[in-house]
């Protein structure tokens, strides 16, 4: 109600009078209501890759006063959300990158905050604040990138289990250290700590065997996205160079030398040269270590020579005829010892040396090829087995022949006669005769060609030289003590 009209009447009781008056009341509007806004708060969750200009929502504000004052909207940012949002025609829009990968925003729980202020146009302005809280979620945007150096120098005497280097990769996604390191396919000589990136030596290095190793190291990030299966990978080739150290002593082969010279040999001429090498490739020096030989001999590199001529003049100085020279060969750090035995032949008559030039034809190498047959192993095995079987068969054949021969040889007649006379009686002979007759009749019925006389049957009995009784059946039988043959009576 903007205006009200009142009719006022007044009465005087004592005088009996009255009066009437009209009062008009005009109601003036007072700005007493703050703007009413919908929504009253913005609480949003968006990915960090939300593009610029995207609308996050629309705010609508009205003035509840009768006058219906205009309402204006303004946006107030804090330090973290400065220039991240904008208001356009009541729309809250993204104005900049809502980056998840910043330490500052991580300390704010990855939430960008701002305030929308709605102000009416009344005489005494009233305002309404609309909090804006936008939480961003991570997106795995970046691949891990390794930082150098990518060439590593490792001394060859590095012990197994030592850390040769620590590899480092950077990931633009928060958390920056959420990486796992590995060597794809594995490596026989190196291993890596998957968390810290320490590269370990698992074996031993030798510059003289291999100087350079190359291996690939891979880094995979994790927990960088709302979808934990989204991972990014980075890989880098590393070169490991082995530093050469003087870790091998000189090697001399042989370690003992013998040489025979004449006493007239001029001083300074080479007597022998040591055969020494060093795997590290260091230069070698040779030094005579026994005192007596130092005065008589000298080393020029690895070559031994005499300092002066030898004297074997009777009645004067007479040198020894055998010298033991000990030489130390050094590469600067390690030493190998060599001994040389020098035998001197006294030679009192000297003949002036003359120089004779001879032409020597270069040797001609003639290769003579001698052919011979070398059988295969399988052939030798087959022949050996075959020969063994032949020998076995021959032995069995000979044994069989000897057995048949011993069976076929008839015993001495007189001995057999005597044995039979002593062991057989007339009744036994009659039984045997009857058996032989039965045998003759049976054989004749089979082929009709065999005809044995009784005399021949008796002669056949002469091959038995004894008689015995069977303890089980009680029957008597003849036997041959040599062949074991029996005939039942």
C-alpha positions as CSV (number, residue, x, y, z in Angstrom):
1,X,0.0,0.0,0.0
2,X,1.6,3.2,-1.1
3,X,-1.2,5.7,0.2
4,X,-3.9,5.6,2.9
5,X,-6.8,8.1,3.6
6,X,-8.1,8.5,7.2
7,X,-11.3,10.3,8.3
8,X,-10.8,11.8,11.8
9,X,-13.7,13.1,13.9
10,X,-13.4,15.1,17.2
11,X,-16.1,15.6,19.8
12,X,-16.5,18.1,22.7
13,X,-18.7,16.7,25.4
14,X,-19.0,19.8,27.5
15,X,-19.8,22.1,24.7
16,X,-21.6,19.6,22.5
17,X,-19.6,20.4,19.5
18,X,-17.8,18.1,17.0
19,X,-15.5,18.3,13.9
20,X,-14.3,16.1,11.1
21,X,-10.9,16.0,9.3
22,X,-9.5,13.9,6.4
23,X,-5.9,12.7,6.8
24,X,-4.0,11.3,3.8
25,X,-1.0,9.0,4.6
26,X,1.5,8.5,1.8
27,X,3.8,5.4,2.4
28,X,7.4,5.9,1.2
29,X,9.4,2.8,0.1
30,X,12.4,2.0,2.1
31,X,15.2,-0.4,0.7
32,X,15.0,-3.1,3.3
33,X,15.3,-6.3,1.3
34,X,18.6,-7.6,-0.1
35,X,18.5,-9.1,-3.6
36,X,17.2,-12.6,-3.8
37,X,19.4,-14.9,-6.0
38,X,19.0,-18.3,-7.5
39,X,21.2,-20.4,-7.0
40,X,22.4,-19.2,-3.7
41,X,25.7,-21.0,-4.1
42,X,27.7,-22.6,-6.9
43,X,29.4,-25.9,-6.1
44,X,30.8,-27.6,-9.2
45,X,33.3,-30.3,-10.2
46,X,34.9,-30.0,-13.6
47,X,38.0,-31.6,-15.2
48,X,41.1,-29.4,-15.5
49,X,40.9,-29.4,-19.2
50,X,37.6,-27.5,-19.3
51,X,37.8,-25.1,-22.2
52,X,37.8,-21.3,-21.9
53,X,34.3,-19.8,-22.3
54,X,32.4,-22.8,-21.0
55,X,29.3,-21.9,-19.0
56,X,29.3,-23.2,-15.4
57,X,25.7,-21.9,-14.7
58,X,23.5,-18.9,-14.7
59,X,22.6,-16.8,-11.6
60,X,19.3,-14.9,-11.4
61,X,18.7,-12.1,-8.8
62,X,15.6,-9.9,-8.0
63,X,14.9,-7.1,-5.5
64,X,12.1,-7.9,-3.2
65,X,11.3,-4.2,-2.5
66,X,8.2,-2.7,-4.0
67,X,10.2,-0.3,-6.0
68,X,11.9,-3.2,-7.7
69,X,15.4,-1.8,-7.8
70,X,17.8,-3.0,-10.4
71,X,20.3,-5.6,-9.3
72,X,23.9,-5.6,-10.7
73,X,26.2,-8.6,-10.5
74,X,30.0,-8.4,-9.9
75,X,32.6,-11.2,-9.5
76,X,35.3,-11.0,-6.8
77,X,38.3,-13.4,-7.1
78,X,40.9,-14.5,-4.6
79,X,44.6,-15.0,-5.3
80,X,44.2,-18.6,-6.6
81,X,41.2,-17.9,-8.9
82,X,42.3,-14.6,-10.3
83,X,41.0,-14.3,-13.8
84,X,39.8,-17.9,-13.8
85,X,36.1,-17.0,-14.1
86,X,34.0,-14.2,-15.6
87,X,30.3,-13.1,-15.6
88,X,28.5,-12.4,-18.8
89,X,24.7,-11.8,-18.8
90,X,24.4,-13.6,-15.6
91,X,26.4,-16.6,-16.8
92,X,29.4,-17.8,-14.8
93,X,32.0,-18.8,-17.4
94,X,35.5,-20.2,-17.4
95,X,37.9,-17.4,-18.2
96,X,41.3,-19.2,-17.9
97,X,42.8,-22.7,-17.5
98,X,41.7,-24.5,-14.4
99,X,45.0,-26.1,-13.8
100,X,45.1,-29.1,-11.5
101,X,48.9,-29.4,-11.7
102,X,50.0,-26.6,-9.4
103,X,51.3,-26.8,-5.8
104,X,49.3,-23.7,-4.9
105,X,46.0,-25.2,-5.9
106,X,47.0,-28.6,-4.4
107,X,47.2,-26.8,-1.0
108,X,43.6,-25.7,-1.5
109,X,42.3,-29.2,-2.1
110,X,42.3,-28.4,-5.9
111,X,39.4,-26.0,-5.4
112,X,39.0,-22.6,-7.1
113,X,36.9,-20.2,-5.1
114,X,35.2,-16.9,-6.0
115,X,32.2,-14.8,-5.0
116,X,29.4,-13.3,-7.0
117,X,28.0,-10.1,-5.4
118,X,24.5,-9.0,-6.2
119,X,23.8,-5.3,-5.4
120,X,20.5,-3.4,-5.7
121,X,20.1,0.2,-6.7
122,X,18.2,1.4,-3.6
123,X,19.1,4.5,-1.7
124,X,20.9,2.4,0.9
125,X,22.3,-0.4,-1.3
126,X,21.9,-3.9,-0.1
127,X,24.0,-6.8,-1.4
128,X,23.8,-10.6,-1.6
129,X,26.9,-12.8,-1.9
130,X,26.8,-16.1,-3.9
131,X,29.8,-18.3,-3.1
132,X,31.4,-20.1,-6.0
133,X,33.4,-23.3,-5.3
134,X,34.7,-25.1,-8.4
135,X,36.7,-28.3,-7.8
136,X,38.9,-29.5,-10.6
137,X,39.7,-33.2,-11.3
138,X,43.0,-34.4,-12.7
139,X,43.6,-35.3,-16.3
140,X,46.7,-37.2,-17.4
141,X,48.0,-34.8,-20.0
142,X,51.8,-35.1,-20.1
143,X,54.3,-37.9,-20.9
144,X,57.2,-38.4,-18.5
145,X,60.4,-36.7,-19.8
146,X,63.9,-37.7,-18.7
147,X,66.5,-35.2,-17.8
148,X,70.2,-35.7,-18.5
149,X,72.9,-36.6,-18.4
150,X,72.3,-39.5,-20.6
151,X,76.0,-40.6,-20.9
152,X,77.4,-42.1,-17.7
153,X,81.1,-42.8,-17.0
154,X,81.8,-45.8,-14.7
155,X,85.2,-47.0,-13.6
156,X,85.9,-50.6,-14.5
157,X,86.7,-51.5,-10.9
158,X,83.2,-50.5,-9.7
159,X,81.9,-53.2,-7.4
160,X,78.8,-55.3,-8.0
161,X,75.8,-53.8,-6.3
162,X,77.1,-50.2,-6.5
163,X,74.8,-47.4,-7.7
164,X,76.3,-46.1,-11.0
165,X,73.8,-43.3,-11.4
166,X,70.3,-42.1,-10.6
167,X,68.0,-41.5,-13.5
168,X,65.4,-38.8,-13.2
169,X,62.2,-38.1,-15.2
170,X,59.8,-35.2,-14.8
171,X,56.0,-35.4,-15.3
172,X,54.0,-32.2,-15.8
173,X,51.0,-33.9,-14.1
174,X,50.5,-33.6,-10.4
175,X,51.9,-35.5,-8.4
176,X,55.2,-34.8,-10.1
177,X,57.0,-37.8,-8.6
178,X,54.3,-40.4,-9.3
179,X,56.6,-42.5,-11.6
180,X,57.8,-46.0,-11.8
181,X,61.1,-46.8,-13.5
182,X,62.0,-50.0,-15.3
183,X,64.3,-51.5,-17.9
184,X,62.1,-53.0,-20.7
185,X,63.1,-56.6,-21.2
186,X,65.5,-56.6,-18.3
187,X,69.3,-56.5,-18.4
188,X,71.9,-59.0,-17.3
189,X,74.3,-56.4,-15.9
190,X,72.1,-53.6,-14.6
191,X,69.0,-53.2,-12.6
192,X,67.0,-50.1,-11.5
193,X,65.1,-49.1,-8.4
194,X,61.5,-48.6,-9.6
195,X,60.8,-45.8,-7.1
196,X,64.0,-43.9,-6.7
197,X,65.5,-44.5,-10.2
198,X,68.9,-45.7,-8.8
199,X,70.7,-47.7,-11.5
200,X,72.6,-50.6,-9.9
201,X,75.5,-52.7,-11.3
202,X,74.8,-56.4,-10.9
203,X,78.0,-57.8,-12.3
204,X,81.6,-56.7,-13.0
205,X,83.0,-54.4,-15.7
206,X,86.1,-54.9,-17.7
207,X,87.3,-52.3,-20.1
208,X,89.4,-54.8,-22.0
209,X,86.3,-56.9,-22.7
210,X,83.6,-54.3,-23.4
211,X,83.8,-50.5,-23.3
212,X,80.2,-49.3,-23.9
213,X,76.8,-50.5,-22.7
214,X,73.5,-49.1,-24.0
215,X,70.2,-49.6,-22.3
216,X,66.7,-48.1,-22.4
217,X,65.0,-46.9,-19.2
218,X,61.3,-46.5,-19.1
219,X,59.2,-44.3,-16.8
220,X,55.4,-44.8,-16.4
221,X,53.2,-42.4,-14.4
222,X,50.3,-43.5,-12.1
223,X,47.4,-41.9,-10.2
224,X,47.4,-39.0,-12.7
225,X,43.8,-39.3,-13.9
226,X,40.4,-40.0,-12.5
227,X,40.5,-43.2,-14.6
228,X,43.5,-45.0,-13.0
229,X,44.0,-47.1,-16.1
230,X,45.1,-44.0,-18.0
231,X,48.9,-44.0,-17.9
232,X,51.6,-42.3,-19.9
233,X,55.0,-43.6,-20.7
234,X,58.4,-42.0,-21.4
235,X,61.6,-43.8,-22.5
236,X,65.2,-42.8,-22.8
237,X,68.4,-44.4,-24.0
238,X,71.4,-44.3,-21.7
239,X,75.0,-44.9,-22.7
240,X,77.3,-46.3,-20.0
241,X,81.0,-45.9,-20.8
242,X,83.5,-48.0,-18.9
243,X,86.6,-46.0,-17.8
244,X,89.9,-47.8,-18.3
245,X,92.0,-48.3,-15.1
246,X,95.4,-49.8,-14.6
247,X,94.0,-52.9,-13.0
248,X,95.9,-55.6,-14.8
249,X,99.6,-56.4,-14.2
250,X,102.0,-57.0,-17.0
251,X,102.1,-60.5,-18.4
252,X,105.4,-62.0,-19.5
253,X,105.6,-65.2,-21.4
254,X,107.9,-66.9,-20.8
255,X,109.1,-65.7,-17.4
256,X,112.4,-67.4,-17.7
257,X,115.0,-66.9,-20.5
258,X,118.3,-68.6,-21.4
259,X,120.9,-67.2,-23.8
260,X,124.4,-68.2,-24.7
261,X,126.9,-65.6,-26.1
262,X,130.6,-65.4,-26.8
263,X,132.8,-63.3,-24.7
264,X,133.9,-61.3,-27.7
265,X,130.3,-60.0,-28.2
266,X,130.4,-56.2,-28.5
267,X,128.8,-54.1,-25.7
268,X,125.4,-52.8,-26.4
269,X,124.4,-55.5,-28.8
270,X,121.0,-57.1,-28.0
271,X,121.2,-60.4,-26.2
272,X,117.5,-61.1,-25.8
273,X,114.1,-59.3,-25.8
274,X,111.4,-59.9,-23.2
275,X,108.0,-60.8,-24.5
276,X,105.6,-58.9,-22.2
277,X,102.2,-57.3,-22.7
278,X,99.7,-55.3,-20.7
279,X,96.0,-55.7,-21.1
280,X,95.4,-52.1,-20.1
281,X,97.6,-51.0,-23.0
282,X,100.0,-49.1,-20.6
283,X,103.6,-48.6,-21.5
284,X,106.1,-51.0,-20.0
285,X,109.5,-50.3,-18.5
286,X,112.1,-53.0,-17.5
287,X,114.6,-52.6,-14.7
288,X,117.4,-54.9,-13.6
289,X,116.9,-55.6,-9.9
290,X,119.8,-57.7,-8.8
291,X,122.9,-55.6,-8.0
292,X,125.6,-57.8,-9.6
293,X,123.9,-57.8,-12.9
294,X,123.3,-54.1,-12.9
295,X,127.1,-53.4,-13.4
296,X,127.3,-55.9,-16.3
297,X,124.0,-55.6,-18.1
298,X,121.5,-52.9,-19.1
299,X,117.9,-52.7,-20.4
300,X,117.0,-50.7,-23.4
301,X,113.2,-50.9,-23.4
302,X,112.5,-54.6,-23.1
303,X,115.9,-55.6,-24.7
304,X,118.8,-56.9,-22.6
305,X,122.4,-56.1,-23.6
306,X,125.8,-56.0,-22.0
307,X,127.4,-52.8,-20.7
308,X,131.0,-53.9,-21.7
309,X,132.9,-56.8,-23.1
310,X,133.8,-59.8,-21.0
311,X,137.4,-60.6,-19.9
312,X,138.8,-64.1,-19.8
313,X,142.6,-63.4,-20.0
314,X,144.6,-65.8,-17.9
315,X,146.4,-63.9,-15.1
316,X,144.0,-61.0,-15.4
317,X,140.4,-60.3,-14.5
318,X,138.4,-63.4,-15.2
319,X,134.6,-62.9,-15.4
320,X,132.0,-65.4,-14.5
321,X,130.6,-67.6,-17.3
322,X,127.0,-67.6,-16.0
323,X,124.9,-64.6,-15.0
324,X,121.4,-64.6,-13.5
325,X,119.7,-61.4,-14.4
326,X,116.4,-60.5,-12.6
327,X,114.3,-58.0,-14.4
328,X,111.2,-56.2,-13.0
329,X,108.7,-55.2,-15.7
330,X,106.3,-52.4,-14.6
331,X,103.3,-50.6,-16.1
332,X,103.6,-47.8,-13.6
333,X,101.5,-49.5,-10.9
334,X,101.9,-53.3,-11.2
335,X,105.0,-55.3,-11.6
336,X,106.0,-58.7,-13.1
337,X,109.3,-60.4,-12.5
338,X,111.4,-62.1,-15.2
339,X,114.7,-64.0,-14.9
340,X,117.3,-64.4,-17.6
341,X,120.2,-66.8,-17.5
342,X,123.2,-65.6,-19.6
343,X,125.9,-68.2,-20.4
344,X,129.2,-66.7,-21.7
345,X,131.6,-68.8,-23.7
346,X,135.2,-67.6,-23.3
347,X,136.7,-66.8,-26.6
348,X,140.3,-65.7,-26.5
349,X,141.1,-65.5,-30.2
350,X,139.4,-62.7,-31.9
351,X,139.1,-62.4,-35.6
352,X,138.4,-59.0,-37.2
353,X,134.8,-59.0,-38.3
354,X,134.1,-58.7,-42.0
355,X,130.8,-57.8,-43.6
356,X,129.6,-60.1,-46.2
357,X,126.5,-59.3,-48.1
358,X,124.4,-62.3,-49.0
359,X,121.2,-62.4,-50.9
360,X,118.5,-64.5,-49.3
361,X,115.6,-65.6,-51.3
362,X,112.3,-65.3,-49.5
363,X,111.1,-68.7,-48.2
364,X,108.6,-70.4,-50.4
365,X,105.7,-72.0,-48.5
366,X,104.7,-75.3,-50.0
367,X,101.5,-76.9,-48.6
368,X,101.4,-80.7,-48.9
369,X,97.9,-82.1,-48.6
370,X,97.9,-85.8,-47.5
371,X,94.5,-87.4,-47.9
372,X,93.4,-90.2,-45.6
373,X,90.1,-91.8,-44.9
374,X,88.5,-91.2,-41.6
375,X,85.3,-93.1,-41.1
376,X,82.3,-91.7,-39.2
377,X,81.7,-92.7,-35.7
378,X,78.5,-94.6,-36.6
379,X,80.4,-96.7,-39.1
380,X,83.1,-97.6,-36.5
381,X,80.3,-98.6,-34.0
382,X,78.5,-100.8,-36.6
383,X,81.7,-102.5,-37.6
384,X,82.7,-103.1,-34.0
385,X,79.3,-104.7,-33.1
386,X,79.4,-106.8,-36.3
387,X,82.9,-108.1,-35.5
388,X,81.8,-109.0,-32.0
389,X,78.8,-111.0,-33.2
390,X,81.1,-112.8,-35.8
391,X,83.5,-113.7,-33.0
392,X,80.7,-114.9,-30.8
393,X,79.2,-117.0,-33.6
394,X,82.6,-118.5,-34.5
395,X,83.2,-119.5,-30.9
396,X,79.7,-121.1,-30.6
397,X,80.3,-123.0,-33.9
398,X,83.7,-124.4,-32.7
399,X,82.2,-125.4,-29.4
400,X,79.3,-127.2,-31.1
401,X,81.7,-129.1,-33.4
402,X,83.8,-130.2,-30.5
403,X,80.7,-131.3,-28.7
404,X,79.5,-133.4,-31.6
405,X,83.0,-134.9,-32.0
406,X,83.1,-136.0,-28.4
407,X,79.7,-137.6,-28.7
408,X,80.4,-139.4,-32.0
409,X,83.7,-141.0,-30.7
410,X,83.0,-144.5,-29.6
411,X,84.6,-145.6,-26.3
412,X,87.3,-148.2,-26.2
413,X,85.8,-151.6,-27.0
414,X,87.7,-153.5,-24.4
415,X,86.8,-151.1,-21.6
416,X,83.1,-151.1,-22.6
417,X,83.1,-154.8,-22.9
418,X,84.5,-155.2,-19.4
419,X,82.1,-152.7,-17.9
420,X,79.1,-154.3,-19.6
421,X,80.2,-157.7,-18.5
422,X,80.5,-156.6,-15.0
423,X,77.3,-154.6,-14.9
424,X,74.9,-156.5,-17.1
425,X,73.4,-160.0,-16.7
426,X,71.6,-162.1,-19.2
427,X,68.2,-160.9,-18.3
428,X,69.3,-157.3,-18.9
429,X,70.7,-158.2,-22.3
430,X,67.4,-159.9,-23.2
431,X,65.5,-156.8,-22.2
432,X,67.8,-154.5,-24.2
433,X,67.5,-156.9,-27.2
434,X,63.8,-156.8,-27.0
435,X,63.8,-153.0,-26.9
436,X,66.2,-152.8,-29.9
437,X,63.9,-155.2,-31.8
438,X,60.9,-153.0,-31.0
439,X,62.9,-150.0,-32.1
440,X,63.9,-151.7,-35.3
441,X,60.3,-152.7,-36.1
442,X,59.1,-149.1,-35.4
443,X,61.8,-147.6,-37.6
444,X,61.1,-150.1,-40.4
445,X,57.4,-149.1,-40.2
446,X,58.3,-145.5,-40.7
447,X,60.5,-145.5,-43.7
448,X,60.9,-149.2,-44.6
449,X,64.6,-148.7,-45.3
450,X,66.3,-149.2,-41.9
451,X,67.2,-152.7,-41.0
452,X,69.2,-153.3,-38.0
453,X,70.5,-156.7,-37.0
454,X,70.5,-157.9,-33.5
455,X,74.3,-157.9,-33.6
456,X,74.4,-154.3,-34.5
457,X,71.9,-153.5,-31.7
458,X,74.3,-155.2,-29.2
459,X,77.2,-153.2,-30.6
460,X,75.3,-150.0,-30.1
461,X,75.0,-150.9,-26.5
462,X,78.7,-150.8,-26.1
463,X,78.6,-147.0,-25.9
464,X,77.2,-147.3,-22.3
465,X,79.8,-148.0,-19.7
466,X,77.7,-148.3,-16.5
467,X,74.4,-149.3,-14.9
468,X,72.4,-147.7,-12.1
469,X,68.9,-147.7,-10.5
470,X,66.7,-144.7,-10.4
471,X,66.0,-143.8,-6.7
472,X,62.5,-142.4,-7.5
473,X,61.0,-145.0,-9.9
474,X,63.3,-147.9,-9.0
475,X,63.9,-148.7,-12.7
476,X,67.4,-149.6,-14.0
477,X,69.1,-147.7,-16.8
478,X,72.4,-147.7,-18.6
479,X,74.5,-144.6,-18.8
480,X,77.6,-143.2,-20.5
481,X,79.9,-141.6,-18.0
482,X,81.4,-139.2,-20.5
483,X,78.4,-138.0,-22.5
484,X,75.8,-138.5,-19.8
485,X,73.5,-140.5,-22.2
486,X,71.0,-142.9,-20.6
487,X,68.9,-145.9,-21.7
488,X,66.2,-147.3,-19.6
489,X,66.0,-151.1,-19.1
